Amino acid sequence: MNIRFLKTVVWLAYYKNFRITGERLHLTQPAISSRIQQVEQELGFRIFERQGREVSLTPAGQIFVTDAQEIVHQYDAMVNRHRPSQALGGVVKIGLATSMAHLLLPGIIDQLRERHPQVRLEILTADTNVKLDLLASDQLDICLMANHFETTMQLQTQPLCSLSMVWVASPALVSLSSYSYSAAELSMLPIISYAPGTLNAARTHAFFGVHQNNIRQLTISNSLGTSIQMAVKGIGAAVLPTALVKSELALGQLVAIRTDPQFPDTDYVAIWPRSSNHPAAQAVASMALSEARQLMQQLSSDLVRVS
């Protein structure tokens, strides 16, 4: 069992799709299948259940993939430690979601300043479509953003982390309770949502479904910081990354609202043009993953999970 085969297992477990995994690894579906079969034969159990091009992990496979991810991470870290360092220079242009600006950007900046003091940073937080357009036109070197786009052969992606999401509101709007709100009941509250075109705007709309039109007061915000402050001031209920409202929840400025169904986690990735010759993209992606791992060590795994 070699590291390339382990990486194939890890990526297939992440994408759960042979075609997308093949694009990521530049392999054909038969080549991926062959690698997976060899690993399974060596282990003596099935890692994946197959449904056409889609797969799901078996219980034994879930345990194995967790160990495989750690081995792959340690291997990549070892290679990076012993690879001759290449100092970066010039301008590095980073686009990122506001959640990544709050949680990962400070550590990335510290790493760049320490390792590559000659780098000049340009940082943009903007709507998803704007960032993708700028990435495609080489006006950005790399983006750290929610993963809700089709992976293509033109884009290189690296999973970073998953953030749990929670509905919150001021105690002036709701009281602390174990009661579970339905979408219909939650729609009776004023709601703070995301800018159109973003992943969580679409997910919020899907969450309410036919009850979307029942919302009498809908506030749209393109800033997580602004959304948090509006929720604290009682303007509305908002669904936000739990890691970003941890302090407000602990201080009682916000109350967590239980819902049925629960709002899904948000997966984040680093993404950059596959054709890019700028060494900064891979360097920033590696730093972002390192910061995500440190964040998971600081917070509980139910708030942040590293892919």
TIDO-454387 format. One line per 8 residues: number of its first residue (from 1); for each residue y negated, z, x negated of N, C-alpha, C. Coordinates in steps of 0.2 Angstrom, whole numbers. Layout:
<kelums>
NUM> Y:Z:X:Y:Z:X:Y:Z:X | ...
</kelums>
This chain:
<kelums>
1> 6:0:-4:0:0:0:-6:0:-4 | -10:-5:-4:-16:-6:-8:-23:-4:-4 | -28:-4:-8:-34:-2:-5:-37:-7:0 | -35:-14:-1:-37:-19:3:-34:-19:10 | -27:-17:10:-24:-16:16:-26:-10:20 | -28:-4:16:-31:1:20:-37:0:23 | -42:-4:19:-48:-6:22:-47:-11:28 | -42:-15:28:-40:-19:34:-39:-15:40
9> -35:-9:39:-33:-5:44:-39:-1:47 | -44:1:43:-50:5:45:-54:0:49 | -55:-6:47:-60:-11:50:-57:-13:57 | -50:-14:57:-47:-16:64:-47:-10:68 | -47:-4:66:-47:2:70:-54:3:73 | -59:1:69:-66:1:71:-68:-4:76 | -66:-11:75:-68:-16:79:-63:-17:85 | -57:-15:84:-52:-16:89:-51:-23:91
17> -52:-28:87:-52:-35:89:-50:-39:82 | -45:-43:83:-43:-47:77:-48:-52:75 | -51:-55:79:-56:-60:78:-62:-57:74 | -65:-52:77:-71:-49:74:-69:-46:67 | -63:-43:66:-61:-40:60:-60:-46:55 | -58:-51:57:-57:-57:53:-63:-60:50 | -68:-60:54:-75:-62:52:-78:-57:47 | -77:-51:48:-79:-46:44:-76:-46:37
25> -70:-47:37:-66:-47:30:-65:-54:28 | -67:-60:31:-66:-66:29:-58:-68:29 | -55:-66:34:-47:-67:34:-45:-70:41 | -40:-73:41:-37:-76:47:-33:-71:51 | -32:-72:57:-29:-67:61:-22:-66:58 | -18:-71:56:-11:-70:53:-11:-66:47 | -17:-67:43:-17:-63:37:-18:-55:39 | -22:-54:44:-23:-47:46:-17:-44:48
33> -14:-48:53:-7:-46:56:-2:-44:50 | -2:-48:45:3:-47:40:1:-41:36 | -5:-39:35:-7:-33:31:-5:-27:35 | -7:-27:42:-5:-22:46:2:-20:47 | 6:-26:47:13:-25:48:16:-22:41 | 14:-24:36:16:-21:29:15:-14:29 | 9:-12:31:7:-5:31:11:-1:36 | 12:-3:42:16:0:47:24:0:44
41> 26:-5:41:33:-4:39:34:1:33 | 29:1:29:29:6:24:29:13:26 | 25:14:32:24:21:35:30:23:39 | 33:18:43:38:19:47:36:21:54 | 30:19:56:27:20:63:22:15:64 | 21:14:71:15:9:73:9:12:72 | 4:9:69:-3:11:69:-7:9:76 | -5:3:78:-9:0:83:-4:-2:89
49> -7:-2:95:-4:-5:101:-7:-12:102 | -4:-17:102:-7:-24:103:-8:-26:110 | -13:-29:112:-14:-33:118:-18:-39:117 | -14:-44:115:-17:-50:113:-21:-49:106 | -28:-51:106:-32:-50:100:-35:-43:100 | -34:-39:105:-37:-33:106:-31:-28:103 | -33:-22:101:-29:-17:99:-31:-10:101 | -27:-5:101:-29:2:102:-24:6:97
57> -27:12:95:-23:16:91:-18:20:94 | -12:21:91:-7:25:93:-9:32:91 | -6:37:94:-8:44:92:-7:45:85 | -1:43:82:0:43:75:-5:39:71 | -7:33:74:-12:29:70:-19:32:70 | -21:36:75:-27:40:75:-27:44:69 | -22:48:68:-22:53:62:-22:49:56 | -18:44:55:-18:40:49:-24:37:47
65> -28:34:52:-34:31:51:-40:36:48 | -39:42:51:-44:47:49:-43:48:41 | -37:48:39:-35:49:32:-37:43:28 | -36:37:31:-37:31:27:-45:30:26 | -49:32:31:-56:32:30:-59:36:24 | -56:42:24:-58:46:18:-56:43:12 | -50:40:11:-48:37:5:-52:31:3 | -54:27:8:-58:21:7:-65:23:5
73> -67:28:8:-74:31:6:-74:34:-1 | -69:37:-3:-68:40:-10:-68:34:-15 | -64:29:-13:-63:23:-18:-69:20:-19 | -73:18:-13:-80:15:-14:-84:19:-18 | -84:26:-17:-89:30:-21:-87:30:-28 | -81:30:-30:-79:30:-37:-81:23:-40 | -80:18:-37:-82:11:-39:-89:11:-41 | -93:14:-36:-101:14:-36:-103:18:-42
81> -99:24:-43:-101:28:-49:-100:25:-56 | -95:21:-56:-94:18:-63:-96:11:-64 | -99:8:-58:-102:1:-59:-109:2:-62 | -110:-3:-67:-116:-2:-70:-122:-3:-65 | -127:2:-66:-132:2:-61:-137:-3:-62 | -140:-6:-56:-145:-11:-56:-151:-8:-53 | -156:-7:-57:-162:-5:-54:-165:-10:-49 | -167:-8:-43:-171:-12:-39:-178:-12:-40
89> -181:-17:-38:-188:-18:-39:-191:-22:-33 | -198:-23:-33:-201:-27:-28:-201:-24:-22 | -202:-28:-16:-203:-25:-10:-196:-25:-6 | -194:-19:-3:-188:-19:1:-191:-17:8 | -189:-22:13:-191:-22:20:-186:-19:24 | -187:-13:27:-182:-10:32:-184:-10:39 | -180:-12:43:-181:-12:50:-176:-6:53 | -178:-2:58:-174:3:60:-176:6:67
97> -170:8:70:-171:11:77:-175:18:75 | -179:21:80:-182:27:79:-178:33:78 | -172:33:81:-167:38:80:-165:38:72 | -164:32:69:-162:32:62:-168:34:58 | -174:33:60:-180:35:57:-181:42:56 | -179:46:62:-179:53:62:-173:56:58 | -167:53:58:-162:56:56:-160:54:48 | -160:48:47:-158:45:41:-163:43:36
105> -169:41:38:-174:38:34:-177:43:29 | -178:49:30:-181:53:25:-176:54:19 | -169:54:20:-165:55:14:-164:48:11 | -165:42:14:-164:36:11:-171:35:6 | -176:37:9:-182:37:5:-182:41:-1 | -179:47:-1:-178:51:-7:-174:48:-12 | -168:45:-9:-164:42:-14:-167:36:-18 | -171:32:-14:-174:26:-17:-179:28:-22
113> -183:33:-20:-188:36:-25:-185:39:-31 | -179:42:-31:-176:45:-37:-172:39:-41 | -169:35:-38:-165:30:-41:-169:23:-43 | -173:22:-39:-177:15:-39:-184:16:-38 | -188:20:-43:-195:21:-42:-199:15:-42 | -197:9:-44:-201:3:-44:-201:0:-37 | -197:2:-33:-197:-1:-26:-203:1:-22 | -206:-5:-19:-211:-3:-14:-208:-5:-7
121> -209:0:-2:-205:0:4:-210:-3:10 | -207:-7:14:-211:-9:20:-206:-7:26 | -208:-3:30:-203:0:35:-206:-2:42 | -202:-4:47:-204:-6:53:-199:-3:59 | -202:0:63:-198:2:69:-201:-2:75 | -197:-6:78:-199:-10:83:-193:-12:88 | -194:-15:93:-189:-17:98:-183:-21:95 | -177:-20:97:-171:-23:95:-172:-30:93
129> -174:-34:98:-174:-41:98:-179:-43:92 | -185:-40:92:-190:-41:86:-187:-40:80 | -183:-35:79:-180:-34:72:-175:-39:70 | -171:-41:75:-166:-46:74:-169:-53:72 | -174:-54:76:-178:-61:74:-181:-60:67 | -184:-55:65:-187:-54:58:-181:-54:53 | -175:-52:55:-170:-52:50:-167:-59:49 | -167:-63:54:-165:-70:54:-170:-74:50
137> -176:-72:50:-181:-76:47:-183:-73:40 | -179:-69:37:-180:-66:31:-186:-62:30 | -189:-60:36:-195:-55:35:-193:-48:35 | -186:-46:36:-183:-40:35:-177:-41:30 | -176:-36:26:-170:-36:21:-164:-33:25 | -165:-28:29:-159:-24:32:-162:-21:38 | -158:-20:43:-159:-16:49:-154:-10:50 | -156:-4:52:-152:1:54:-153:2:61
145> -148:0:66:-149:0:73:-143:1:77 | -144:2:83:-139:2:88:-134:-4:88 | -128:-3:88:-123:-9:88:-122:-12:95 | -126:-17:97:-124:-20:103:-125:-27:103 | -124:-30:98:-124:-38:97:-118:-40:95 | -117:-47:96:-111:-50:93:-111:-51:86 | -106:-49:83:-105:-50:75:-104:-57:74 | -108:-60:69:-107:-67:68:-106:-68:60
153> -104:-74:58:-102:-75:51:-109:-75:47 | -115:-75:50:-121:-75:47:-123:-68:45 | -120:-63:48:-123:-56:48:-117:-52:45 | -119:-48:40:-115:-43:37:-116:-36:40 | -111:-32:43:-113:-26:46:-108:-20:43 | -111:-14:43:-108:-8:40:-109:-3:45 | -103:0:48:-104:5:53:-107:11:49 | -111:15:53:-115:21:50:-112:27:53
161> -114:28:60:-112:34:63:-113:33:71 | -110:38:75:-111:38:82:-114:44:84 | -119:44:88:-123:49:90:-121:51:98 | -120:57:99:-119:59:106:-125:59:110 | -125:58:116:-131:57:120:-131:63:126 | -136:65:128:-136:70:133:-143:70:137 | -142:70:144:-147:71:148:-151:77:148 | -157:77:147:-161:84:146:-167:83:151
169> -170:89:152:-176:90:156:-179:97:155 | -185:97:157:-189:104:156:-186:109:161 | -186:115:159:-184:120:164:-188:120:171 | -194:117:170:-198:116:176:-195:112:181 | -191:107:179:-188:102:183:-181:104:186 | -177:107:181:-170:109:182:-168:116:179 | -164:119:182:-162:126:179:-156:125:175 | -155:130:170:-149:130:166:-143:131:171
177> -138:126:171:-132:127:176:-126:123:173 | -120:125:176:-114:121:174:-113:116:179 | -118:115:184:-117:110:189:-117:103:186 | -113:99:189:-113:92:186:-116:87:191 | -121:84:189:-125:79:193:-121:72:193 | -121:69:199:-119:62:200:-125:58:198 | -124:52:198:-130:47:196:-134:47:202 | -132:47:208:-136:48:214:-141:54:214
185> -138:59:212:-142:66:212:-147:65:207 | -145:63:201:-150:63:195:-156:58:197 | -154:53:201:-159:48:202:-165:51:207 | -164:57:209:-169:60:213:-174:63:209 | -173:64:202:-178:67:197:-182:61:195 | -188:63:192:-192:58:188:-188:56:182 | -188:50:180:-183:48:174:-188:45:169 | -186:46:163:-189:43:157:-184:39:154
193> -185:32:153:-180:27:150:-183:24:144 | -178:19:142:-180:15:136:-183:9:137 | -186:6:132:-189:-1:133:-184:-6:134 | -186:-11:139:-181:-16:141:-179:-20:134 | -172:-22:135:-169:-26:129:-166:-21:124 | -166:-15:125:-163:-10:121:-156:-8:124 | -151:-6:119:-145:-4:122:-145:1:127 | -149:6:126:-149:12:130:-153:11:136
201> -157:6:136:-160:4:143:-155:1:147 | -151:-4:145:-146:-7:149:-141:-2:151 | -139:3:146:-134:8:148:-137:13:154 | -143:15:153:-147:19:158:-146:15:165 | -148:9:165:-148:5:171:-141:5:174 | -136:4:170:-129:4:172:-127:11:174 | -129:16:171:-127:23:173:-130:24:181 | -136:22:182:-138:23:189:-135:18:194
209> -134:12:192:-131:7:196:-135:6:202 | -132:6:208:-135:5:214:-140:10:216 | -140:16:212:-145:21:214:-152:20:210 | -152:15:206:-158:13:201:-164:13:206 | -164:10:212:-170:9:216:-172:15:219 | -168:21:219:-170:27:222:-174:31:217 | -175:29:211:-179:33:206:-187:31:208 | -190:37:210:-197:36:213:-202:36:207
217> -200:39:201:-205:39:196:-201:37:189 | -202:31:187:-199:29:181:-204:28:175 | -203:31:170:-207:30:164:-203:27:158 | -206:22:156:-203:18:150:-206:20:144 | -202:21:139:-205:23:132:-201:20:127 | -205:17:122:-201:14:116:-201:19:110 | -203:25:111:-203:30:106:-199:36:107 | -194:38:104:-190:44:105:-194:50:104
225> -198:50:100:-203:56:99:-207:57:105 | -210:52:108:-214:52:114:-210:54:120 | -203:51:120:-199:53:126:-197:61:126 | -196:63:120:-194:70:119:-200:75:121 | -206:73:119:-212:77:121:-214:76:129 | -213:70:132:-214:70:139:-208:74:143 | -202:74:140:-197:78:143:-199:85:143 | -201:88:137:-203:95:136:-209:97:141
233> -213:92:142:-219:93:147:-217:92:154 | -211:91:156:-209:90:163:-211:84:166 | -212:79:162:-214:72:165:-207:69:168 | -202:70:165:-195:67:168:-189:69:164 | -184:68:167:-177:69:163:-176:63:159 | -173:64:153:-172:58:148:-165:59:145 | -162:54:144:-155:54:140:-157:52:133 | -155:57:128:-157:57:121:-152:59:117
241> -152:56:110:-147:59:105:-147:66:105 | -142:70:106:-141:77:106:-144:80:99 | -143:76:94:-145:79:87:-153:79:87 | -156:75:91:-163:75:90:-167:80:95 | -163:83:99:-166:88:104:-162:95:103 | -159:96:97:-155:102:96:-160:108:96 | -166:107:93:-171:113:92:-173:114:99 | -175:109:103:-178:110:109:-174:114:114
249> -167:112:114:-162:115:118:-161:122:116 | -161:124:109:-160:130:107:-166:135:109 | -172:132:109:-178:136:111:-179:137:118 | -175:133:122:-176:133:129:-181:129:132 | -184:125:128:-189:120:130:-186:114:134 | -180:113:133:-176:108:137:-170:111:139 | -167:108:144:-161:110:147:-156:104:147 | -150:105:145:-145:100:145:-143:99:153
257> -142:93:155:-140:92:162:-133:89:161 | -128:92:164:-121:89:164:-121:83:170 | -118:78:168:-117:72:172:-110:70:173 | -109:67:178:-102:64:179:-104:57:182 | -103:51:179:-100:51:172:-104:53:166 | -101:55:161:-105:56:155:-108:50:152 | -114:51:149:-117:45:145:-114:43:139 | -112:37:137:-108:35:131:-112:37:125
265> -108:38:120:-111:39:113:-115:32:111 | -119:33:106:-123:27:103:-120:25:96 | -117:20:95:-115:18:88:-120:14:84 | -121:16:78:-126:13:74:-123:10:68 | -126:4:66:-124:0:60:-130:-2:56 | -128:-3:49:-133:-7:45:-131:-14:45 | -136:-18:46:-135:-25:47:-140:-29:42 | -137:-34:39:-141:-39:35:-138:-46:34
273> -142:-51:32:-140:-57:32:-134:-58:27 | -129:-61:28:-123:-62:24:-125:-66:18 | -130:-71:19:-132:-75:14:-137:-72:9 | -140:-66:11:-145:-63:7:-143:-62:0 | -147:-64:-5:-146:-62:-12:-150:-56:-14 | -153:-53:-10:-157:-47:-11:-152:-41:-12 | -152:-38:-18:-147:-32:-19:-149:-26:-15 | -155:-26:-12:-157:-20:-9:-153:-19:-3
281> -151:-24:1:-148:-23:7:-141:-19:6 | -137:-21:2:-131:-17:1:-133:-10:-2 | -138:-9:-6:-140:-2:-9:-142:2:-3 | -146:0:1:-149:4:7:-143:5:12 | -139:0:13:-133:2:18:-129:8:15 | -128:8:8:-124:13:5:-127:20:6 | -134:20:5:-138:26:5:-138:28:12 | -138:24:17:-138:26:24:-132:29:26
289> -126:26:24:-120:29:25:-119:36:22 | -122:37:16:-121:43:12:-125:48:16 | -131:46:19:-135:51:23:-132:53:29 | -128:48:33:-125:49:39:-119:54:38 | -116:54:32:-111:59:30:-113:66:29 | -119:66:26:-122:72:25:-125:75:31 | -127:71:36:-129:73:42:-124:76:46 | -118:73:46:-112:76:50:-110:82:47
297> -111:84:40:-109:90:37:-114:96:40 | -120:94:41:-125:98:43:-125:100:51 | -122:95:55:-122:96:62:-115:96:64 | -113:98:70:-106:98:72:-104:91:74 | -97:90:73:-95:83:74:-95:80:81 | -97:85:86:-98:83:93:-105:80:94 | -109:81:89:-116:78:89:-117:71:85 | -113:71:79:-114:65:75:-107:64:72
305> -104:58:73:-98:56:70:-99:50:65 | -96:50:59:-97:45:55:-91:40:55 | -92:34:56:-87:29:57:-83:28:50
</kelums>
